[in-house]
Amino acid sequence: MAKPDKVAAVAEIADKFRSSSATVVTQYSGLSVSQLGELRRALGNTAKYRVAKNTLVKRAAEDAGIEGLNELFAGPTAIAFIEGEPVEAAKALRNFAKDHSALVIKGGYMDGRPLTVAEIEQIADLDSREVLLAKAAGAFKAKLSQAAALFQAPASQVARLAAALEEKRQSESGDGAADAAES
């Protein structure tokens, strides 16, 4: 019979799997408690980093309908449950792993499928949502400016044509008056 505390732990982890936009599975052996605290601070509010027993995590993943991660749950395992956009959390984990070789990213899960380490690296290389929105806004503004210039071009051409025609008429009428004065 399962112990109530283990059942509660499995239920809590399963809820985290369900409510997370993505998860990253890591191996943390060799990290001190202070280094784990540093990693949690680096993740900030974007992710919750949890150390858990592999058997409990496997059951929780199964309960949450997460498939394809069982081979990652070997050795000392910790999971980053990412809330919201995964880019910032992936960057924080990658940068921390570069500085601390004891942290090893094993894989992850996002959008209903397992992620490889390379895919997590690609996510970490992306710009943040805010940067992408700013780039899109800049591109839209540039296109709107081009459209405004395109719409303005015929009107300015007509104005230049009218000015040139008026100038031509004045020069012709001036030449005609000069010819009449000479005769």
Backbone hydrogen bonds, N-H to C=O, Kabsch-Sander energy under -0.5 kcal/mol:
donor,donor_aa,acceptor,acceptor_aa,energy
7,V,3,K,-2.2
8,A,4,P,-2.4
9,A,5,D,-2.0
10,V,6,K,-2.6
11,A,7,V,-2.3
12,E,8,A,-2.4
13,I,9,A,-2.5
14,A,10,V,-2.6
15,D,11,A,-2.2
16,K,12,E,-1.9
17,F,13,I,-2.4
18,R,14,A,-2.2
19,S,15,D,-2.4
20,S,16,K,-1.2
21,S,82,I,-2.2
22,A,82,I,-1.1
23,T,109,Y,-2.3
24,V,80,A,-1.8
25,V,107,G,-2.8
26,T,78,A,-3.2
27,Q,104,V,-2.8
28,Y,76,P,-0.9
31,L,28,Y,-2.0
36,L,32,S,-2.3
37,G,33,V,-2.1
38,E,34,S,-2.2
39,L,35,Q,-2.3
40,R,36,L,-2.4
41,R,37,G,-2.2
42,A,38,E,-2.2
43,L,39,L,-2.0
44,G,40,R,-1.3
46,T,43,L,-1.6
47,A,44,G,-0.5
48,K,81,F,-2.3
49,Y,47,A,-0.5
50,R,48,K,-0.6
50,R,79,I,-2.9
52,A,77,T,-1.7
57,V,53,K,-2.4
58,K,54,N,-2.7
59,R,55,T,-1.9
60,A,56,L,-2.5
61,A,57,V,-2.8
62,E,58,K,-2.1
63,D,59,R,-2.5
64,A,60,A,-2.1
65,G,61,A,-0.6
65,G,62,E,-0.8
66,I,61,A,-3.0
67,E,65,G,-0.6
72,L,69,L,-2.1
73,F,69,L,-0.7
73,F,70,N,-1.0
74,A,72,L,-1.8
77,T,75,G,-0.5
78,A,26,T,-2.2
79,I,50,R,-3.0
80,A,24,V,-2.8
81,F,48,K,-3.1
81,F,79,I,-0.7
82,I,22,A,-2.7
82,I,80,A,-0.8
83,E,46,T,-2.8
84,G,82,I,-0.5
89,A,85,E,-0.5
90,A,86,P,-2.5
91,K,87,V,-2.4
92,A,88,E,-2.5
93,L,89,A,-2.6
94,R,90,A,-2.5
95,N,91,K,-2.9
96,F,92,A,-2.3
97,A,93,L,-2.5
98,K,94,R,-1.9
99,D,95,N,-1.7
100,H,96,F,-2.3
101,S,99,D,-0.5
103,L,100,H,-1.8
104,V,27,Q,-2.6
104,V,102,A,-0.6
106,K,25,V,-2.8
106,K,104,V,-0.6
107,G,25,V,-1.4
108,G,115,L,-1.9
109,Y,23,T,-2.3
110,M,113,R,-2.5
111,D,21,S,-0.7
113,R,110,M,-1.3
115,L,108,G,-3.2
120,I,116,T,-1.8
121,E,117,V,-2.2
122,Q,118,A,-2.1
123,I,119,E,-2.1
124,A,120,I,-2.2
125,D,121,E,-1.4
126,L,122,Q,-0.7
126,L,123,I,-1.0
132,L,128,S,-2.4
133,L,129,R,-2.4
134,A,130,E,-2.2
135,K,131,V,-2.4
136,A,132,L,-2.3
137,A,133,L,-2.6
138,G,134,A,-2.2
139,A,135,K,-2.3
140,F,136,A,-2.6
141,K,137,A,-2.4
142,A,138,G,-2.3
143,K,139,A,-2.2
144,L,140,F,-2.5
145,S,141,K,-2.3
146,Q,142,A,-2.2
147,A,143,K,-2.4
148,A,144,L,-2.6
149,A,145,S,-2.3
150,L,146,Q,-2.3
151,F,147,A,-2.6
152,Q,148,A,-2.0
153,A,149,A,-1.6
155,A,151,F,-0.6
156,S,152,Q,-2.2
157,Q,153,A,-2.3
158,V,154,P,-2.4
159,A,155,A,-2.1
160,R,156,S,-2.4
161,L,157,Q,-2.6
162,A,158,V,-2.7
163,A,159,A,-2.3
164,A,160,R,-2.4
165,L,161,L,-2.5
166,E,162,A,-2.5
167,E,163,A,-2.2
168,K,164,A,-2.3
169,R,165,L,-2.5
170,Q,166,E,-2.3
171,S,167,E,-2.3
172,E,168,K,-2.5
173,S,169,R,-2.8
174,G,170,Q,-2.1
175,D,171,S,-2.1
176,G,172,E,-2.4
177,A,173,S,-1.8
178,A,174,G,-1.7
179,D,175,D,-2.1
180,A,176,G,-1.9
181,A,177,A,-1.7
182,E,178,A,-1.3
183,S,179,D,-1.1
